Amino acid sequence: MRQWLAFIPLFCCFAISHVGVVQAAQLTVELPDGVHIWDTAQLLKHPQAQQIQITEDVSYKRAMTYRAVPMAALLGGITAKDHLQAVATDGFAAEMPAGPLLESTGARAWLAIEDPTAPWPTLGENQQSPGPFYLVWTEPKAGNISPEQWPFAVNKVRILASVAERFPMMLPDRALAANDPINQGFALFQKNCLACHRLNGAGDSQLGPDLNQPHSPIEYFAGDYLKRYIRDPQSLRQWPQAKMPAISTAVLSDGELDQLIGYLRHMAQRRTAASTL
């Protein structure tokens, strides 16, 4: 879970200064047919690049206008069944099913490109802008798009095996039914937590702490304090550099929060067995 006033990115190396003069950057996209590298100028002049209006921008908390390219235009050879990861320069790694990124109606994904000659505003004092590349959505509510699916400061996008295939140590007990609330909690963990956190030592993010090693938060948050922390971290642990965002009921309903915590409680019992799963 990442703070939307301070971070989010996507794949390969690029050089940019978020404070001061914005420089041209590179985006690396790894597809089935090989590695594709796009620079800022190429993306700004892309045949499908256009001005788009975002009515409720997740990072700026207001309406924004961007020059952007449909994500589908950059994902040739990808199918709806594929799994992608967007990697940010701060260690944020968003796991994303490809299907929603390929849609051309309803919730539609776009890669917003920051023009070095017209840099975007910063996200606050001593903060960066979301550039040089920022994955934004038009009509996000139509696809139940969560804040974790708005990665910014993106420098890489790649096709990968699913989370379950790459990290079996995160899996709940295989004896559980597919629709068991614990498995549903695992799906919610992937969507809302995995971009910042690891579990049982597994995961690609370098941003937040592991949520099961050496201890699970369900073991050191008494009563309903874990729920309170997820809903409003600053109400329990307040400090200026905090990055954990508040997760509202609009993002994670009370029932879904119960399922997520149920998954964490279940995995707290599978810590020592993780290496043999």
C-alpha positions as CSV (number, residue, x, y, z in Angstrom):
1,M,0.0,0.0,0.0
2,R,1.7,3.2,-1.2
3,Q,1.2,6.8,-0.4
4,W,-0.4,8.6,-3.3
5,L,1.2,11.9,-2.3
6,A,4.7,10.5,-2.4
7,F,5.2,7.6,-4.8
8,I,4.6,5.0,-7.7
9,P,6.7,3.8,-10.9
10,L,7.0,1.0,-14.0
11,F,10.2,-0.7,-15.9
12,C,14.1,-0.3,-17.0
13,C,16.4,2.6,-16.3
14,F,15.8,6.2,-17.0
15,A,17.5,9.5,-15.9
16,I,15.3,12.2,-14.5
17,S,15.3,14.9,-11.9
18,H,12.0,15.4,-10.1
19,V,13.1,18.5,-8.3
20,G,14.3,21.2,-10.6
21,V,14.7,20.7,-14.4
22,V,12.8,17.7,-15.8
23,Q,14.9,15.7,-18.3
24,A,14.0,13.3,-21.0
25,A,13.5,9.8,-19.8
26,Q,13.2,6.2,-21.0
27,L,10.5,3.6,-20.5
28,T,11.4,-0.1,-21.0
29,V,8.6,-2.5,-21.9
30,E,9.3,-6.2,-21.9
31,L,6.9,-8.1,-24.2
32,P,6.8,-11.6,-25.6
33,D,8.6,-10.5,-28.8
34,G,11.4,-8.8,-26.9
35,V,12.4,-5.6,-25.1
36,H,11.1,-2.2,-26.4
37,I,12.5,1.1,-25.2
38,W,10.6,4.3,-25.6
39,D,12.0,7.8,-24.8
40,T,10.0,10.8,-23.9
41,A,10.1,12.4,-27.3
42,Q,8.9,9.2,-29.0
43,L,6.0,8.8,-26.7
44,L,4.9,12.5,-27.0
45,K,4.9,12.1,-30.8
46,H,3.3,8.6,-30.7
47,P,0.5,8.3,-33.4
48,Q,-2.1,7.6,-30.6
49,A,-0.9,10.3,-28.2
50,Q,-3.6,12.7,-27.2
51,Q,-4.7,15.1,-24.5
52,I,-6.9,13.4,-21.9
53,Q,-8.9,14.7,-18.9
54,I,-8.7,12.9,-15.6
55,T,-11.5,14.1,-13.4
56,E,-10.3,12.6,-10.1
57,D,-6.5,12.1,-10.2
58,V,-5.3,9.7,-7.5
59,S,-2.0,11.5,-6.9
60,Y,-3.1,15.2,-7.2
61,K,-6.6,14.7,-5.7
62,R,-8.0,17.0,-8.3
63,A,-8.7,17.2,-12.1
64,M,-5.7,17.0,-14.3
65,T,-4.9,17.1,-18.0
66,Y,-2.2,15.0,-19.6
67,R,-0.7,14.1,-23.0
68,A,-1.0,10.3,-22.9
69,V,-0.9,7.1,-25.0
70,P,-3.3,4.3,-24.5
71,M,-1.5,1.5,-22.6
72,A,-2.9,-1.0,-25.1
73,A,-0.9,0.7,-27.8
74,L,2.4,-0.2,-26.0
75,L,1.5,-3.8,-25.2
76,G,1.6,-5.5,-28.6
77,G,1.4,-9.3,-28.3
78,I,-0.1,-9.2,-24.7
79,T,-3.4,-11.0,-24.1
80,A,-6.0,-10.4,-21.4
81,K,-4.9,-13.6,-19.7
82,D,-1.3,-12.3,-19.2
83,H,0.1,-10.8,-16.1
84,L,2.1,-7.6,-16.0
85,Q,4.2,-5.8,-13.4
86,A,4.9,-2.0,-13.3
87,V,8.1,-1.1,-11.5
88,A,8.8,2.3,-10.1
89,T,12.1,4.0,-9.3
90,D,11.3,4.0,-5.5
91,G,10.9,0.2,-5.4
92,F,7.1,0.2,-5.9
93,A,6.1,-2.8,-8.0
94,A,2.5,-3.0,-9.1
95,E,1.1,-6.4,-10.0
96,M,-1.5,-6.0,-12.7
97,P,-3.6,-8.4,-14.7
98,A,-3.3,-7.4,-18.4
99,G,-7.0,-7.5,-19.2
100,P,-8.0,-4.1,-17.8
101,L,-4.9,-2.5,-19.4
102,L,-6.1,-3.6,-22.8
103,E,-9.6,-2.2,-22.6
104,S,-10.7,0.5,-25.0
105,T,-14.0,1.3,-23.3
106,G,-15.1,1.8,-19.7
107,A,-12.1,2.0,-17.4
108,R,-9.3,2.7,-19.8
109,A,-5.5,2.8,-18.9
110,W,-3.2,5.5,-20.3
111,L,0.5,6.2,-20.0
112,A,0.7,9.9,-19.2
113,I,4.0,11.5,-20.4
114,E,5.7,14.4,-18.7
115,D,7.0,17.0,-21.2
116,P,10.4,18.3,-20.1
117,T,9.4,21.7,-21.5
118,A,6.2,21.8,-19.4
119,P,6.8,19.8,-16.2
120,W,3.9,18.7,-14.0
121,P,3.5,20.2,-10.5
122,T,5.2,18.5,-7.6
123,L,3.0,16.5,-5.2
124,G,3.9,18.7,-2.2
125,E,6.8,20.3,-0.5
126,N,10.1,18.4,-1.1
127,Q,8.1,15.9,-3.2
128,Q,8.5,14.8,-6.8
129,S,6.0,15.0,-9.7
130,P,4.4,11.7,-10.8
131,G,6.6,11.9,-13.9
132,P,8.2,11.1,-16.2
133,F,5.6,8.3,-16.8
134,Y,2.4,7.9,-14.9
135,L,-0.3,5.2,-15.5
136,V,-3.7,6.9,-15.2
137,W,-7.3,5.8,-15.8
138,T,-10.3,7.4,-17.4
139,E,-13.6,6.2,-15.8
140,P,-11.7,4.1,-13.2
141,K,-14.9,3.4,-11.2
142,A,-16.2,1.4,-14.2
143,G,-13.5,-1.2,-13.6
144,N,-13.1,-1.0,-9.8
145,I,-9.6,0.3,-10.3
146,S,-7.7,0.7,-7.0
147,P,-5.1,3.4,-6.2
148,E,-2.4,0.8,-6.4
149,Q,-3.2,0.5,-10.1
150,W,-2.1,4.2,-10.7
151,P,1.7,3.7,-10.6
152,F,3.8,6.8,-11.2
153,A,7.5,7.5,-11.8
154,V,7.3,4.5,-13.9
155,N,10.4,3.2,-15.7
156,K,9.6,-0.4,-16.6
157,V,6.6,-2.6,-17.5
158,R,7.1,-6.3,-18.0
159,I,5.2,-9.6,-18.6
160,L,5.6,-12.1,-15.8
161,A,4.1,-15.3,-14.5
162,S,1.3,-14.8,-12.0
163,V,2.1,-14.0,-8.3
164,A,0.9,-17.5,-7.3
165,E,3.4,-19.1,-9.8
166,R,6.3,-16.9,-8.9
167,F,5.8,-16.8,-5.1
168,P,4.2,-20.1,-3.9
169,M,5.3,-19.2,-0.3
170,M,2.5,-16.6,-0.4
171,L,-0.2,-19.2,-1.2
172,P,-2.8,-20.2,1.4
173,D,-3.4,-23.8,2.2
174,R,-4.1,-25.6,-1.1
175,A,-6.9,-27.6,0.5
176,L,-9.0,-24.5,0.8
177,A,-11.8,-24.0,-1.8
178,A,-11.2,-21.4,-4.5
179,N,-14.0,-19.2,-3.2
180,D,-12.9,-19.5,0.5
181,P,-12.6,-16.1,2.1
182,I,-8.9,-16.6,2.8
183,N,-8.3,-17.1,-1.0
184,Q,-10.3,-14.0,-1.6
185,G,-8.2,-12.2,0.9
186,F,-5.1,-13.4,-1.0
187,A,-6.5,-11.8,-4.1
188,L,-7.0,-8.5,-2.2
189,F,-3.5,-8.7,-0.8
190,Q,-2.1,-8.9,-4.3
191,K,-4.2,-5.9,-5.5
192,N,-3.8,-3.6,-2.5
193,C,-0.6,-4.6,-0.6
194,L,1.9,-6.4,-2.7
195,A,3.0,-3.3,-4.6
196,C,4.7,-2.1,-1.4
197,H,5.0,-5.2,0.8
198,R,6.6,-8.6,0.7
199,L,5.3,-11.7,2.6
200,N,7.3,-14.7,3.8
201,G,10.3,-13.1,2.2
202,A,8.7,-13.2,-1.2
203,G,7.8,-10.3,-3.5
204,D,9.5,-7.7,-5.8
205,S,8.7,-4.5,-3.9
206,Q,11.5,-2.8,-1.9
207,L,9.2,-0.2,-0.4
208,G,7.5,-1.5,2.7
209,P,8.2,-4.2,5.3
210,D,7.5,-7.9,5.0
211,L,4.0,-8.7,6.5
212,N,4.8,-12.1,7.9
213,Q,8.5,-12.1,8.8
214,P,9.7,-11.9,11.5
215,H,6.1,-11.3,12.7
216,S,2.7,-10.7,11.1
217,P,0.9,-7.4,12.1
218,I,-2.0,-9.5,13.4
219,E,0.4,-10.6,16.2
220,Y,1.3,-7.1,17.4
221,F,-1.9,-5.1,16.7
222,A,-4.4,-5.9,19.5
223,G,-8.1,-6.0,18.9
224,D,-9.3,-3.9,16.0
225,Y,-6.2,-1.8,15.9
226,L,-4.9,-3.3,12.7
227,K,-8.2,-2.4,11.0
228,R,-7.8,1.1,12.4
229,Y,-4.2,1.3,11.2
230,I,-5.2,0.3,7.6
231,R,-8.1,2.8,7.6
232,D,-6.0,5.7,9.0
233,P,-2.3,5.0,9.7
234,Q,-1.6,8.5,11.0
235,S,-4.2,8.0,13.7
236,L,-2.0,5.4,15.4
237,R,1.5,6.1,14.2
238,Q,2.0,9.7,13.3
239,W,5.2,11.0,11.8
240,P,6.0,13.4,8.8
241,Q,7.8,10.8,6.7
242,A,5.0,8.1,6.9
243,K,4.2,6.6,3.5
244,M,1.4,4.2,4.4
245,P,-1.8,5.7,2.9
246,A,-5.3,5.6,4.4
247,I,-7.3,2.8,2.7
248,S,-10.9,4.0,2.6
249,T,-14.1,1.9,2.3
250,A,-14.3,3.1,-1.3
251,V,-11.1,1.2,-2.0
252,L,-11.5,-1.7,0.4
253,S,-15.0,-2.4,1.9
254,D,-15.3,-3.6,5.5
255,G,-16.1,-7.1,4.3
256,E,-13.0,-7.1,2.0
257,L,-10.9,-5.8,4.9
258,D,-12.0,-8.7,7.0
259,Q,-11.0,-11.1,4.2
260,L,-7.6,-9.4,3.9
261,I,-7.0,-9.7,7.6
262,G,-8.2,-13.3,7.5
263,Y,-5.5,-14.1,4.9
264,L,-2.8,-12.4,7.1
265,R,-4.0,-14.4,10.1
266,H,-3.9,-17.6,8.1
267,M,-0.4,-16.9,6.7
268,A,0.9,-16.2,10.2
269,Q,0.4,-19.9,10.8
270,R,2.3,-20.8,7.6
271,R,5.5,-18.9,8.3
272,T,7.8,-21.8,9.1
273,A,6.4,-23.9,6.4
274,A,6.8,-21.3,3.7
275,S,10.1,-22.7,2.3
276,T,8.6,-26.1,1.7
277,L,5.3,-25.0,0.0
